[in-house]
């Protein structure tokens, strides 16, 4: 196995920890898909590959959406995570929890209704979250001009509209 034996976290521990903090969700909010979209765009900006948005609201109380993406190195994992967090922070979305910055093979960012998973290629192949959540609905990353509830800042600036 390519992971060091000193790594104490694994998929079960991470998911169990998240599950203890989540409340039951009854509906999918438009804000959740906007957050996932903004995070996907931020990941694209840092050259993330194989970006997938999974809709999980009907399957689990962990989150409404997972964003999963791949980086080619630990340095790129950090760059993607930092850009996602900066982008969402600017939009008023608060990071509740993060982990994985020590190993940089799998970084998890928890925004309550959105959980972002940034993997190195080896870690993504090893954990295979898409297979674990195979019944989840796979959503495409929308073009930059579209969001479910709000408009992007770029759109607002171009059209002169605000807020």
Buried (B, 14 or more C-beta within 10 A) or exposed (E): EEEEEEEEBEBEEBBEBBEEEBEEBEEBBEBBBBBBBBBBBBBBEBEBEEBBBBBBBEEBBBBBBBBBBBBEEBEBBBBBBBBBBEBBEEBEBEBEEBBBEEBBBBBBBBBBBBBBBBBBBEBBEBBEBBEEBEEBEEBEBBEEEEBBEBBBEEBEEEEEEEE
